[in-house]
């Protein structure tokens, strides 16, 4: 309504013969908030127990890492600059992949975005080469083929090119493309140019950076890291400004204590909850003759990076053992202390000398601790 009122004030008076000249070039879609380096650094520190962060100031080195990951079949997330105004991710809040690999369509839909497998994806293409790959009409050349900077039009992929970019070619041969110029988005243009140099394809698969159900495109650095972690490893890398971020694997040796070359053992790490925990138990009953009720225990830790307010942040625990483990993970006890609470193992016993039954219990405990770590409920 506000925009309409402004337009009416400018153009609605039919007696006004001289219309004001508002702008002489395409309006930038990057009009959202600009994240600061301080906010990005704070977000990486907030999630530091679960992520590995490399600070790479050299832009070419960052781009080379991204191109190598994409060209090898990996999926990456790109976060930087002002967010996009409108419904499309245009390279500032995007998930990127290789348009040559058809199997990525199902992979990204089912495992990254967690939605229907048939949903299509769009290409971000270098504007100067778009006319070689898409039917853009007779007037496209006059604009330097920059016909769709907002990913707002659908064009037919040229028949000779369709087999080369199956991940962004729909079943009817169409594609909703974004054309990218060095003037509008210099970094994104350099990234796609590097991919073109490496593969001969002047475009990348681009979809919005959001991995949780009903979640909009990420906005803040914390949103970006939460969405990245919630992909559970299906997104290999998050590039956020100068930071190249990867998921940190659960280090079992650190948890148990590991032997150094000198023969000495390092002190085991003590697992710790990500914050205060709330629990609730629900029950489900089958329609059969029996009256058995199946209890389901859920936990809520609002301080954990993967906490999702939209569903209340409740996380379903596997069983009572997992709930009990989460309860004792206060940062003051190690695995050996935990084992003495659940098994007949003495505190002085070595893990290599415990009984077969206790060995099975130890493996179950470790599996659950790893699962709790991967979902950012605990760290060590």
BAFIDO-458386 format. One record per atom (N, C-alpha, C): x, y, z; residue in one letter. Coordinates in steps of 0.05 Angstrom, whole numbers, plus 32768, in hexadecimal, padded with zeros to 4 digits. Last residue first. Example, Ala and Ser with C-alpha at 12.3 -4.5 7.8 and 13.67 -1.06 7.14 Angstrom:
<sites>
81017FD3808ES
81117FEB808FS
81028001809DS
81087F8E809CA
80F67FA6809CA
81087FBE809CA
</sites>
This chain:
<sites>
827D7D8681DAX
82937D7F81ECX
82AD7D8981DFX
82357D9181DEX
824F7D9481D2X
82647D8A81E5X
81EF7D8581CEX
82067D8581E0X
82207D8B81D0X
81CD7D9281A6X
81C27D9181C1X
81D87D9181D6X
81D87D91816FX
81E17DA88180X
81D47DA9819BX
81D37D628155X
81BC7D738156X
81C07D8B8169X
82047D4A815FX
81FE7D528143X
81E57D648142X
81FF7D3F8196X
82127D53818DX
820B7D5D8171X
81DA7D168196X
81D47D2F81A4X
81E67D45819BX
81F87CF08179X
81DF7CFA816EX
81D77D15817BX
82227CE7819DX
82287CF28182X
820F7CFE8176X
82057CD181C7X
82147CEA81CBX
821B7CF781B0X
81F47CA281AEX
81E07CB681B6X
81EE7CD181BCX
82247C8781A6X
82137C8D818FX
81FF7CA38196X
82367C8281DBX
82457C9281C8X
82347C9A81B0X
820F7C5E81EFX
82127C7981FBX
82207C8B81E8X
82187C3181D0X
81FE7C3F81CFX
82007C5B81DAX
824C7C2581E0X
82477C2C81C4X
822C7C3A81C1X
82427C198216X
82547C2F820FX
824F7C3881F2X
82227BEB8210X
82177C03821CX
82277C1B8215X
82497BC981FBX
82317BCF81EBX
82247BE881F6X
826A7BC78227X
82757BD1820EX
825E7BD981FCX
824C7BAD824DX
82527BCA8251X
825D7BD78237X
824C7B7A8235X
82337B88823AX
82377BA6823DX
82837B6E8238X
82757B70821DX
825B7B7F8220X
82A67B968269X
82987B7E8260X
828A7B838245X
82E47BBB825EX
82C97BB78269X
82BB7B9F825CX
83157BC8824CX
83137BB1825DX
82F77BAC8268X
83167BF7822FX
831E7BDF8221X
831A7BC58231X
830B7C1F8253X
82F67C178240X
82FD7BFD8232X
83227C0F8295X
83287C18827AX
83127C0E8268X
830A7C2282D7X
830D7C0F82C0X
83137C1D82A6X
83007C4582FFX
831C7C4282F7X
831F7C3082DFX
82C97C408308X
82D47C5A82FDX
82F07C5782F3X
82AE7C0382F0X
82BA7C138305X
82C77C2B82F8X
826F7BF182D4X
828B7BF882CFX
82967C0982E6X
823C7BE282CEX
824B7BD782E5X
82687BDD82E3X
821A7C1E82B9X
82257C0382B6X
82337BFB82CFX
820A7C5382C1X
81F87C4182B2X
82027C2482B1X
82317C6D82DDX
82167C7182E6X
82037C5C82D9X
82607C6182C3X
825D7C5782DFX
82417C5A82E9X
82587C7E8294X
82577C608294X
82537C5582B0X
82617CB282A5X
82467CAA829CX
82437C8C829CX
82977CB082AFX
82857CB582C5X
82697CAD82BEX
82A97CA6827AX
82AE7C92828FX
829C7C9682A7X
82997CD68261X
828C7CBD8259X
82917CA7826FX
82967D098295X
829F7CFE827CX
82917CE38277X
82787D4382B2X
827D7D2682B2X
82857D1D8296X
826C7D7882ADX
827C7D7082C4X
82837D5382C5X
82487D878286X
82637D918284X
82767D88829AX
82197D6E828AX
821A7D898295X
82367D958294X
81F77D3E8279X
820C7D4D826AX
820C7D6A8273X
81CD7D258290X
81E67D25829FX
81FC7D358291X
81A37D2B826BX
81A07D368286X
81BB7D388295X
81B57D0F823FX
81B27D2C823DX
81B17D398258X
81AF7CDB8256X
81C97CE6824EX
81C97D04824CX
81787CD8825AX
81887CD78272X
81A47CE2826DX
81697CD98224X
81607CEE8236X
81717CEF824FX
81817CAA8212X
818A7CC38207X
81817CDA8219X
81647C858231X
81817C878235X
818B7CA2822AX
81307C88821EX
81367C928239X
81547C96823DX
81377C9D81D8X
812E7C8B81EEX
81367C978209X
813E7CC681B3X
813B7CAB81AAX
812E7C9981BFX
81187D0481B6X
812E7CF281BFX
81287CD581B7X
81077D39818DX
80FE7D1F8197X
81177D0E819DX
81047D7C819FX
81147D678191X
810D7D4D819EX
80E47DBA8195X
80E47DA081A3X
80F27D8B8192X
80DD7DED8182X
80F87DE48188X
80FA7DC98196X
80AE7DFF8170X
80B17DFF818CX
80CD7DF68195X
80B17E04813AX
80A47DEB8144X
80A77DE98163X
80C87E368137X
80AF7E318128X
80A17E188132X
80F97E388151X
80E27E43815FX
80C87E3B8151X
81297E0A8156X
81177E158142X
80FD7E1E8150X
816D7E028164X
81527E06816FX
81417E15815AX
81A17DFC8155X
818D7DF18143X
81717DF3814EX
81C07E13817FX
81BF7E1F8165X
81A97E158152X
819F7E1681BFX
81AE7E0781ABX
81AB7E13818FX
817E7E3181E2X
81987E3D81DCX
81A87E2D81C7X
814F7E1381EBX
814E7E2B81DAX
81697E3781D2X
81437DD481E9X
815A7DE481F3X
815B7DFD81E2X
81177DA281F8X
81187DBD81ECX
81307DCC81FAX
81047D5F81EAX
81147D7281F9X
81157D8D81E9X
80D77D2981F3X
80E17D3F81E3X
80F07D5281F5X
80C57CE681F2X
80D17CFB8201X
80DD7D1081EEX
808D7CBF81EDX
80A17CCD81DDX
80AB7CE581EDX
80717C7F81FDX
807A7C9A8205X
808F7CA581F2X
803C7C5C81E8X
80587C6081E1X
80607C7C81E9X
80127C31820CX
80177C4D8204X
80357C5081FFX
7FE97BF98203X
80047C038207X
80067C2081FCX
7FBC7BDC8200X
7FB97BF6820DX
7FD57C038211X
7FA67BB781C6X
7FB77BBC81DDX
7FB37BD881E8X
7F8A7BB68197X
7F7C7BAE81B0X
7F8C7BB481C9X
7F9C7BF38173X
7F987BD68177X
7F8A7BD08191X
7FA97C268168X
7F8D7C208168X
7F877C02816CX
7FDC7C408197X
7FD37C33817EX
7FB67C2D817FX
7FED7C7E81B4X
7FE07C6381B7X
7FD87C59819CX
80207CA681CEX
80107C9F81B7X
80067C8281BBX
80327CDC81F7X
802C7CC081F5X
801B7CBC81DCX
806A7D07820AX
804F7D0281FEX
804B7CE581FBX
808E7D2E8237X
80897D13822DX
806C7D128222X
80C17D608237X
80A57D588239X
80A27D3C822DX
80F27D8D8252X
80EA7D728249X
80CC7D708249X
81237DBE8247X
81087DB8824FX
81007D9D8243X
81647DD3825BX
81537DC0824CX
81387DBE8258X
81957E058250X
81807DFA8261X
816D7DEA8250X
81C97DF08222X
81BB7E048232X
81A67DF68244X
81E47DC88209X
81E67DE281FDX
81D87DF8820DX
82077D9D8238X
81EF7DA6822AX
81F27DC2821FX
82467D7E822EX
82367D93823CX
821E7D9B822BX
82777D4C823BX
82617D56822BX
82507D69823CX
82BB7D558246X
82A17D508254X
828A7D5C8244X
82F37D32822BX
82E17D49822CX
82C77D42823AX
832B7D13824CX
83127D12823DX
83027D2C8240X
836E7D298246X
83577D278257X
833E7D268246X
839A7CFE8222X
838F7D188227X
83757D148238X
83CD7CD18238X
83B17CD5822FX
83A87CF18235X
840E7CC4821EX
83FC7CCF8232X
83E07CD38226X
842D7CB581F3X
84217CA08203X
840E7CAA8219X
843E7CDB81D1X
844F7CD681E9X
84457CBF81FAX
84157CDF81AEX
842D7CD181A5X
843F7CCA81BDX
83D97CD681D8X
83EC7CE681C8X
84047CD581C0X
83997CBA81D8X
83B57CB781DEX
83C77CC781CCX
835F7CDF81EDX
836F7CD081D9X
838C7CD081E1X
831D7CE08205X
83397CE4820BX
834A7CD381F9X
82E97CDC81F6X
82F47CC68206X
83107CCC8211X
82E37D0A81D8X
82D07D0481EDX
82DB7CF08200X
830B7D0781B2X
830C7D1D81C5X
82F97D1781DDX
82F77CDB8196X
83117CD981A4X
83147CEF81B9X
82C87CEF817FX
82C67CDB8194X
82E07CD881A4X
82B27D278169X
82CC7D1C816EX
82CB7D098185X
82857D348136X
82877D2C8152X
82A27D1E8156X
829B7D668106X
82927D4B810DX
82957D46812BX
82817DA580F8X
82967D978107X
828C7D7B810EX
82717DBE80B8X
82687DB180D1X
827F7DA280DEX
82927DFB80A3X
828A7DDF809FX
82817DD380BAX
829A7E3A8085X
82907E2B809CX
82897E0E8094X
82C07E708079X
82B87E56806DX
82B37E438083X
82B87EB5807BX
82B97E9C808AX
82B07E84807AX
82B07EE58064X
82CA7EDA8061X
82CD7EBF806FX
826D7ED78058X
82817EEC8057X
829D7EDF8052X
82677E97805CX
825A7EAE8069X
826E7EC5806BX
825B7E5B8041X
826D7E72803EX
825E7E8B8047X
82557E1B8057X
82487E358058X
825D7E4A8056X
82547DD9803DX
82637DF18044X
82517E0A8044X
82327DAF8032X
824D7DA9803AX
825B7DC28046X
81F47D9C8045X
82027DB3803BX
821F7DB18045X
81ED7D6E8062X
81E77D6D8045X
81F17D868037X
81F57D748098X
820B7D6C8088X
82067D6A806AX
81C37D8680ACX
81CF7D6D80B5X
81E47D6280A3X
81AA7DB580A6X
81AB7DA4808EX
81B87D8A8094X
81B17DD080D5X
81997DC080D2X
81987DAF80B9X
81DF7DED80CAX
81E17DD680DCX
81C97DC480DAX
81C77E1480A7X
81DD7E03809EX
81DF7DEA80B0X
81A27E2D80CAX
81987E1E80B2X
81AD7E0B80A7X
81C77E4380EFX
81B27E3080F8X
81A87E1F80E0X
81E37E6580CEX
81F17E4F80DAX
81DD7E3A80E4X
81BA7E8980BEX
81CA7E7A80AAX
81D77E6280B6X
81A97E9F80EFX
81967E9080DEX
81A67E7E80CBX
81D87EBA80FCX
81D07EA3810DX
81BB7E9280FDX
81D87EE280D4X
81EE7ECE80D5X
81E67EB580E6X
81937EEA80BCX
81AA7EF180CCX
81C07EDC80CBX
81727ECF8093X
81787EEC8093X
81917EF380A2X
815C7E9B8067X
816B7EA4807EX
81717EC2807CX
811A7E98804EX
81377E9A8048X
81457EA68060X
80EE7E77807EX
80F47E898068X
81127E898062X
80D77E35808CX
80EA7E4A8092X
80EE7E5C807AX
80B97E098083X
80AB7E238086X
80BD7E3A808EX
80ED7DDF809AX
80D27DE18090X
80C57DFC8097X
812F7DF5808DX
811B7DEC80A0X
80FF7DF18094X
81527E0C806AX
81527DEE806BX
813C7DE4807EX
81637E3E803CX
81537E368053X
814F7E188053X
81767E61800CX
81847E568023X
81717E54803BX
815A7E517FCCX
815B7E617FE4X
81687E527FFCX
81877E3C7F98X
816E7E3B7FA6X
81717E4A7FC0X
81A87E327F5BX
81A47E457F72X
81887E407F7DX
81DB7E177F35X
81C17E127F40X
81BE7E247F59X
82017E447F0BX
81FF7E327F22X
81E27E2E7F29X
82217E4F7ECCX
820B7E537EDFX
820E7E3F7EF6X
823E7E427E9BX
823E7E5D7EA7X
82277E627EBAX
82687E0D7E95X
824C7E137E99X
824A7E2D7EA8X
829D7DFF7E95X
82917E057E7BX
82737E0B7E7DX
82B77DF57EC5X
82A57DE07EBBX
829B7DE67E9FX
82DA7E1F7ED4X
82E07E037EDCX
82D07DEE7ECEX
82C17E4C7EBFX
82DD7E467EB7X
82E47E297EBDX
82917E497EDCX
82917E477EBFX
82AD7E407EB5X
82A47E547F0FX
82987E3A7F0AX
82977E357EECX
82B57E887F07X
82C97E747F0EX
82BE7E587F0AX
82837EA07EFDX
82987EA07EE8X
82AE7E8B7EEEX
826B7E9A7F2FX
82607E8B7F18X
82757E8A7F01X
828E7EBD7F4CX
828B7EA17F54X
82817E917F3CX
82867EEE7F32X
82A07EE27F32X
829F7EC47F39X
824F7EF67F3EX
82587EF37F22X
82737EE77F20X
82527EFC7F75X
82447EE57F6AX
824B7EE07F4DX
82707F2C7F77X
827B7F137F83X
826D7EFB7F76X
824F7F537F5BX
826A7F4D7F53X
82747F327F5DX
82147F5F7F46X
821E7F4E7F5CX
823A7F447F55X
820E7F887F20X
81FA7F837F34X
82047F737F4BX
823D7F847F00X
82357F9E7F0CX
82227F9A7F23X
82407F517EEDX
82557F5A7F00X
824E7F747F0DX
81FF7F307EEEX
82137F417EE1X
82287F497EF6X
81D57EF97EE3X
81E87F067EF5X
81FC7F177EE6X
81937EE37EDFX
81AB7EEC7ED0X
81BB7EFE7EE3X
81717EAA7EF2X
817A7EC47EFBX
81937ECB7EEAX
81397E857ED5X
81557E8C7ED9X
81597EA77EE6X
81167E507ED3X
81127E6B7EDEX
812D7E757EE6X
810D7E297E99X
811E7E2F7EB0X
81197E4B7EB9X
80F37DF27E71X
80F57E0E7E7AX
81077E107E92X
80E97DBF7E62X
81007DCC7E55X
81037DE97E5EX
80C47DA57E80X
80BB7DB17E67X
80D17DC17E58X
80E07D977EADX
80D77D827E9BX
80CE7D8C7E80X
81157DC87EB5X
80FD7DBB7EBDX
80F47DA77EA7X
81587DCB7EC4X
81467DCA7EAEX
812D7DBB7EB6X
817D7DC67EEBX
816E7DE07EEBX
815C7DE17ED2X
81947D957EE5X
818A7D9C7F00X
817A7DB67F00X
81A77D917EB0X
818D7D847EB7X
81827D8C7ED2X
81CC7DAA7E8AX
81C47DB77EA3X
81A97DAB7EADX
81D47D8C7E5DX
81EB7D967E6BX
81E47DA17E86X
81A47D837E45X
81B17D6C7E51X
81CA7D747E61X
819A7DB67E2FX
81897DAB7E45X
81977D947E53X
81B37DCC7E04X
81BF7DD07E1EX
81B17DC17E35X
81957DC67DD6X
81B17DBB7DD6X
81BE7DBD7DF1X
81677DE37DE3X
81667DC57DE2X
81827DB97DE3X
816B7E167E13X
816F7E0E7DF7X
81737DEF7DF7X
81377E1F7E40X
81537E187E3DX
81567E0E7E20X
810A7E547E41X
81107E397E38X
812E7E357E36X
80FE7E7A7E7DX
81077E787E61X
810B7E5A7E5AX
80DC7EA37EA9X
80E17E887EA1X
80E87E877E84X
80F07ED77ED6X
80E47ECE7EBDX
80EC7EB17EB8X
81097EE77F05X
80EC7EEB7F03X
80E07EE17EE9X
813B7EF07F1DX
81317ED57F1AX
81127ED57F17X
814A7F257F18X
813C7F1D7F30X
81327F007F30X
81617F2A7EE6X
81737F2E7EFEX
81657F267F18X
81577F197EAEX
81497F0F7EC6X
815A7F127EDEX
81747F2D7E84X
81577F2E7E82X
81487F267E9BX
81A87F3C7E6CX
81A17F3E7E89X
81827F417E8BX
81B97F3F7E39X
81AD7F257E42X
81A77F257E60X
81C27F737E2DX
81D97F637E35X
81D07F487E40X
81957F887E19X
81997F8C7E36X
81B27F7D7E40X
81957F787DE5X
81977F957DEAX
819C7F9B7E08X
818B7F427DE7X
81A77F4B7DE2X
81AA7F687DE9X
81547F3C7DEEX
81677F367E05X
81827F427E00X
812F7F407DC7X
81387F597DD3X
814D7F557DE9X
81207F0D7DB6X
81307F1D7DA4X
813B7F377DB0X
81297ED97DE9X
811A7EEC7DD8X
812C7EFF7DC9X
81447EB27E03X
813D7ECA7E12X
812F7EDF7E02X
81527E737E0DX
81447E827DF9X
81387E9B7E07X
81947E657E29X
81777E687E2CX
816B7E787E15X
81C97E637E1CX
81BD7E4C7E2AX
819F7E4D7E2BX
81DB7E917E06X
81E57E787DFAX
81D77E607E05X
81C67EB97E26X
81BB7EB57E0CX
81C47E9C7DFEX
81E97EB87E53X
81CD7EAE7E55X
81C07EA87E3AX
821A7ECF7E55X
82187EB57E47X
81FB7EAA7E47X
82137EFE7E71X
82207F007E56X
821F7EE57E47X
81FE7EEE7EA2X
81ED7EFB7E8FX
81F97EFA7E73X
82077EB07EBEX
82157EC87EB6X
82057ED57E9FX
81D07E987EE6X
81E17E977ECEX
81EF7EB17EC9X
81B57E6F7F12X
81C07E8A7F11X
81D57E897EFBX
817C7E457F07X
81987E4B7F03X
819E7E687F07X
814F7E237F35X
81557E387F22X
81737E3B7F1EX
812A7DE67F3DX
813E7DF97F45X
81457E0C7F2EX
80EA7DC67F50X
81007DCE7F3EX
81137DE37F4AX
80D47D8E7F74X
80D67DAB7F73X
80EE7DB47F63X
80D07D577F7CX
80CD7D617F61X
80D17D807F5EX
80D37D497FB1X
80EB7D447FA1X
80E97D507F85X
80BC7D747FE5X
80B67D627FCFX
80CE7D617FBBX
80EE7D7E8019X
80D57D84800CX
80D17D707FF5X
81227D8C8031X
810E7D7B803EX
80F27D818033X
814F7DA68020X
81377DB68025X
81207DA78032X
81727D788023X
817B7D93802CX
81627DA38033X
81567D4A8014X
81687D49802BX
81717D648035X
81327D557FEAX
812B7D427FFFX
813C7D458018X
814A7D7E7FCAX
812E7D7F7FD2X
81297D6E7FEBX
817E7D6B7FC2X
817A7D857FD0X
815D7D877FDAX
81747D397FA8X
81847D3B7FC1X
817E7D557FD0X
81587D477F7AX
814B7D367F8EX
815A7D397FA9X
81817D667F62X
81657D707F65X
81577D617F7BX
81AE7D487F5BX
81AE7D5C7F71X
81927D677F75X
81AA7D297F2EX
81A47D1D7F48X
81A27D307F5FX
81BF7D497F05X
81A27D467F08X
819A7D3B7F23X
81F07D767F00X
81EB7D5C7F0EX
81CD7D5A7F15X
81F87DA87EEDX
81FD7D927EDAX
81F47D777EE6X
81F57DCF7F13X
81DD7DCB7F02X
81E07DB37EEFX
820C7DC77F54X
82147DC47F38X
81FB7DBE7F27X
81F67DFA7F84X
81FE7DDF7F7CX
82047DDF7F5EX
81E57E227FBDX
81EF7E1F7FA2X
81F87E027F9DX
81B87E497FE0X
81C47E2F7FDFX
81CC7E2A7FC2X
81BD7E8E7FF4X
81B77E797FE1X
81C57E5F7FE8X
81BC7EC97FFBX
81B17EB6800FX
81A97E9D7FFFX
81D27EE07FCFX
81DA7EEA7FE9X
81D17ED88000X
81BC7ECA7FA1X
81D97EC87FA5X
81E37ED37FBFX
81857ED27FA4X
81947EDB7F8CX
81B27EDC7F90X
81487EB67FB3X
81647EB87FBBX
81757EBD7FA3X
810A7ED97FADX
811E7EC87FA1X
81397ECC7FAFX
80E27EFD7FBDX
80DF7EE17FC4X
80F67ECF7FBBX
80FF7F3B7FD9X
80EE7F2B7FC7X
80EF7F0E7FCEX
81407F4F7FDFX
81247F587FE2X
81137F487FCFX
81757F2B7FFEX
81657F317FE6X
81497F3B7FEEX
81A57F49802BX
81927F348023X
81817F3E800CX
81E77F5F801FX
81CB7F658026X
81B97F4F801CX
821C7F2F802DX
82117F478021X
81F47F4B802BX
82127EE78030X
82227EFF8031X
82157F178024X
82167EA38029X
82097EB88039X
821B7ED08039X
820B7E66800BX
82197E808008X
82097E958016X
82187E218011X
82067E388017X
82177E518016X
821E7DE87FE5X
82287DFC7FF7X
82137E127FFCX
82277DA47FD5X
82137DBA7FD7X
821E7DCE7FECX
82517D817FA5X
82487D8A7FC0X
82347DA07FBEX
82667D727F75X
824C7D677F7CX
82427D707F97X
82937D8C7F66X
82967D707F6EX
827C7D637F77X
82837DC07F5DX
82897DAF7F45X
828D7D927F4CX
827E7DD27F93X
82677DCF7F81X
826C7DBC7F6AX
82B47DD07FA4X
829F7DC17FB2X
82877DBD7FA0X
82CD7DF27F80X
82D67DD67F82X
82C17DC57F8FX
82B37E227F8BX
82B07E167F70X
82B87DF87F71X
82C47E2C7FBFX
82A87E287FB9X
82A47E1A7F9FX
82FB7E327FB9X
82F17E1D7FCAX
82D37E177FC4X
82FC7E5E7F97X
83077E457F8DX
82FD7E2E7F9EX
82E77E857FB9X
82D87E7E7FA1X
82E27E637F97X
83107E897FE0X
82F57E807FE8X
82E57E777FD0X
833A7E9B7FBEX
833C7E817FCCX
83217E777FD5X
83257ECC7FAFX
832A7EB77F9AX
832C7E9C7FA7X
83257EE97FE0X
830C7EE27FD2X
83107ECB7FBEX
83457EE0801BX
834A7EE17FFEX
83317ED77FEFX
83357ED6804FX
83317EF18044X
83357EF38026X
831A7EA68071X
83297EA88057X
83237EC3804BX
83167E8380A9X
83147E9E80A0X
83267EA28088X
82F27E4980B6X
830B7E5480AAX
83057E7080A1X
82D47E2480E8X
82D47E3D80D9X
82F07E4480D0X
82A97DF080F7X
82C57DF780F2X
82C57E1080E0X
82767DE7812AX
82807DEF810FX
829E7DF4810FX
82687DDE815EX
825D7DCC814AX
82667DD3812DX
827C7E038181X
82807DE78188X
82777DD48171X
826C7E368169X
82877E2B8165X
828A7E0E816DX
823F7E558166X
823C7E39815EX
82577E2B815CX
82527E868178X
823A7E7B8185X
82387E5D817FX
82797E918153X
82817E8B816EX
826A7E7D817EX
825A7E9D8127X
826C7E868125X
82757E7E8141X
823F7ECB813AX
82307EB38133X
82427E9A8132X
82697EEF813EX
825B7EE78156X
824B7ECE8151X
82777EF58108X
828A7EE9811BX
827C7EDF8134X
82487F0E80F6X
82507EF480EBX
82637EE680FDX
82497F3E8114X
82327F2B8117X
82397F0F810CX
82797F548100X
82767F4E811DX
82607F3A8121X
826E7F5D80CBX
82827F4980D2X
82807F4180EFX
82267F6480C2X
82417F6E80C8X
82547F5780CEX
81F77F5D808DX
82047F5380A6X
82207F5F80AAX
81C77F8A8079X
81E37F828074X
81EF7F77808DX
81827F808066X
81977F868079X
81B37F7C8071X
81727F8A801EX
816D7F81803AX
81847F89804DX
817B7F927FEAX
81737FA97FF9X
816D7FA38017X
81887F7C7FB2X
81967F787FCCX
81927F907FDEX
81747F867F81X
81637F777F93X
816F7F747FAFX
81797FC77F64X
81877FB17F71X
81737FA17F83X
81597FDA7F29X
815A7FDD7F46X
81667FC47F53X
817A7FEB7EEEX
816B7FD77EFDX
816E7FDA7F1BX
817C80337EE4X
818680187EE1X
817580057EF2X
816980647EF0X
817280607ED4X
817C80437ECFX
812F807A7F14X
8149806D7F12X
815080677EF5X
810780A47F0FX
810E80987F29X
8129808A7F28X
80F580DE7EF5X
810780C87EEEX
811180BB7F08X
80B080F47EF7X
80CB80F37F02X
80DB80DA7EF9X
808E810D7EBEX
809180F77ED1X
80AD80F77EDCX
806A81427EACX
8085813A7EB0X
808781257EC6X
8033814C7EAEX
803F81437E95X
805B81387E98X
800181427ED7X
801E81457ED9X
802B813A7EC0X
7FCD81367ED2X
7FD481507EC8X
7FF381557EC9X
7FC681057EEBX
7FC781067ECDX
7FCF81207EC2X
7FE680ED7F20X
7FDA81067F17X
7FDC81087EF9X
800380BF7F2CX
7FE680BE7F2BX
7FD880D77F20X
803A80BF7F34X
803080BA7F18X
801280BC7F16X
804680CC7F69X
805880D37F54X
804B80D37F39X
801B80BA7F87X
802480D57F8BX
803680DE7F74X
801B80857F77X
800480967F70X
800C80B37F72X
804A80737F8FX
804780727F72X
803180847F68X
803C80787FC5X
805380877FBAX
805080897F9BX
801380537FC8X
800D806F7FCDX
802380817FC2X
802F80247FBDX
801A802D7FABX
8013804A7FAFX
804F80207FEAX
805C80247FD0X
8047802E7FBBX
802780198011X
803880308012X
804680367FF7X
80117FE88000X
800080008000X
801280198000X
</sites>
